Amino acid sequence: MAAGRMLGEGRGGGGGGGGAARIMAAAAGSLWRSGAVRWGGGCRRLWAPPAAAAASSSSSSSSSPAPGVLSPFDRRLKRKQKNWAAVQAQRAQCEYLREEVGGRVADRLLDIPRTFPLALDLGSGRGYIAQHLTKEIVEKLVQVDMAENVFKNAVESEVPTINVVADEEFLPFKEDTFDLVVSSLSLHWVNDLPKAFREIHQVLKPDGVFIGSMFGGDTLYELRCSLQLAELEREGGFSPHVSPFTAVSDLGHLLSRTGFNTLTVDTDEIQVNYPGLFEIMEDLQGMGESNCSWNRKPLLHRDTMLAAAAIYREMYGNSDGTVPATFQIFYMIGWKFHESQAKPAQRGSATVSLGDLAKIDGLLTREKK
């Protein structure tokens, strides 16, 4: 099946030894917030057991919102989906998108002429960014993911790394800890994106930088439209089968409100060709990207799925018999404030009017004569 997929518009970009791992583990003792729950063997786990979670929930608020009101995603289900996908025998065939975007995030990091002593990879998966890093870029790396199984087959990196099993929505690290935070295709599943940005900003040191990527609002629009039309035709109504995504216009505002400055937000599209709709859904499941919205429909009837596949091919099919799936990717870069950073000039301090720029060509021509 992998031969039937073709990645469009792509540009490509060993774990640390036992001694390095022990050194990193010893040094990591100063990273944690006070009260962080830690236990486990091969990697640090920051998931509270059910009793502790229940006690924390009852003590934090007696009027927590019902699932789906302020929390669109079922995070426990997402963790199960990612854990399941990470142990499948053919998982490598479904990781092409994460590999590609991880390389593009690393490319943006290479544009910064700096060595980062300590970095955090948020929602790291198997290490799709770490495999592109060198010790000249990052000296030490902490990888965080909510699914423990992703670390069982982590890709190799020359950067000394420790793995932490924790929820990306509740970072267990102290304030001003990391020089760099990166994240690739993970933040679109958090329930409170502004809070996630605040926590990232908090754990960054002054003059630290955040570089991230996440799926955009036009992701899988072909699949979304096909399923909705098929459900309307066969069942007289439709429910969401593709999770909601953030608009690019919101990202800059959220990052700015959080306290990041010198912002850069850009968008890109990656189109992948598949044999058909069922192969798209199979690969999404293999990526751990199945829908986990609280208001998701538990199943689709067979007739509806066949109708959706036919609509998909009729509306979007390629001349060679394949069907495209579009993934819109948002990339964001933001810096935490520091006195040494460049500051904008004061309003009214300009010495040249923008209206004079039209006269430059004439002045240069007269000088040459």
Disulfide bonds with the S-S distance in Angstrom:
none
